Structure formats: C-alpha cells, structure tokens
Amino acid sequence: MRDHKSRVQRVNFLQVHRSNGKDNRNDMSMLAKALVRIGSGAADMEGMLELPHAALGIVLFAHGSGSSRLSPRNNYVARVLREAGIGTLLLDLLTQDEERKRATRFDIALLAARLRTAADWLRTQDATMTLPLGLFGASTGAAAALRLAADPGVNVAAVVSRGGRPDLAGADALRSVEAPVLLIVGGEDNGVIDLNRMAFEQLGSPKQLVIVPGATHLFEEPGTLEEVARLAAEWFAGHFARSA
C-alpha cells in the first residue's frame, strides 16, 4: 500500500503562546508548530504540524480533489480541533504536477499510500509517537482515509469524513475498518448523500451518519462548517479518550 518508506525528519518546533491575559506557559494556550517535509518516494509532502499543550491526540488531514493543505475549510476545522486540545497535521499529499492530472487526484491507492507514509512518520516523532491517531478526510481524501484505516498495520483511533466519497474506498476496505467512523454530509449535497448511505451500510465498525440540514457539498452556508467542526471535535475527543 505504501509507495516508498518515509525519510525521517526530526521536528524542531516553534513555540507560540496565544495571549489569554495570563503568564502561564503550561496551559492549553501553548502551541507548538512546525513546517515539515515528509519524503514519500520521489515526492516530498509539505505540511504544517501544530500541537497544543498536552494534546489528546493527533489528526491527519486528507484533502479532497483540487484542494490542498491551505484549504480554508480544513484549516478552520483544524483550528477548532486544536482549541479542543487536539493536534493537527495538514499535508499536501500530491505534488503540483500530480494535482494537474485528474487520474492522479482520484488515485485512492496513491493517496492512501501517502497518508500511510505520513502516519508512519508521526510514529517516529517524539512529540506525536504516543498520541492516538485520527483521520479527517474530505471528498476523495475520505476514501483514502478509510483505506488507511482498513490497513491492519496502522492503529487508527477514529475517522471523520466531511462531504466525502467513502464509497471510493471500496467495499473490502469499508468492511475491514475497525475504527469508529463519522460520516458528515450536507443535506443539499444531492447524490453524495446516497453514496454515503451506501458506504455506511458496508462499514462494520462503530459508525454514525450525520446529515447537516441546508448544507451543500462545500458547507459554505452560514453555520454549517461550524457544525462540522463541532461534530468532528466531539468525535475525536471522545474516541481519543477511550483509546488512551
């Protein structure tokens, strides 16, 4: 499933203190962040790793087709997760050349292999090696996240899909997933709702399907992305606590 083994890079964190009117650098306002590069075969994946103090776990983001680690929607969700005490790693899974090719953007095996490389890399880092691992996927990234969660060599504590295509993970992978899975779909995301319902029936793990009323595929309507972030934070925090 992996394209190549990751090249290990030790992270040097920048410590950032969000001012809360107190001079207590041991509270949850302390944030460690680092721009990282993870080698995966001929490709280098660039990403931003951010960890709050005493993180409950780490969530690896898998963006969708045509998106990147700079996606404002995923970055908003990531910020809410960090405010809930959860670390985040947002990566560019594909190079710029690969992003230009539709076939590569929909290559779920390749995306899952890149995610596996990133998950393996997190296990080499002192700051993240013991943290429960969560996966957050959007669009095609959700299929890659579920394909990775089905890999018996990776210990995944929880998965969240936002407007995803979990069906693209394949029936065998969906039946093999053991981690709890939350599928979030917009109530106005016609077609994708049915695909999520189909995938939901094939999942054998603890699962929940939430349809957000009035939301379209990108959750651009007022309050809808906030609901996604709230649901994701609760899902990860709850399952991280159980796996600790």
Secondary structure as UniProt FT lines:
FT   STRAND          6..7
FT   STRAND          14..17
FT   TURN            25..26
FT   TURN            28..29
FT   STRAND          30..40
FT   TURN            41..42
FT   STRAND          43..52
FT   TURN            53..54
FT   STRAND          58..62
FT   TURN            65..66
FT   TURN            69..70
FT   HELIX           72..83
FT   TURN            84..85
FT   STRAND          87..91
FT   HELIX           96..99
FT   HELIX           102..105
FT   HELIX           108..122
FT   TURN            123..124
FT   TURN            126..130
FT   STRAND          133..138
FT   HELIX           140..149
FT   TURN            152..153
FT   STRAND          158..162
FT   HELIX           166..169
FT   HELIX           171..176
FT   STRAND          181..186
FT   TURN            187..188
FT   TURN            190..191
FT   HELIX           192..202
FT   STRAND          207..212
FT   TURN            213..214
FT   TURN            217..218
FT   TURN            222..223
FT   HELIX           224..243
//
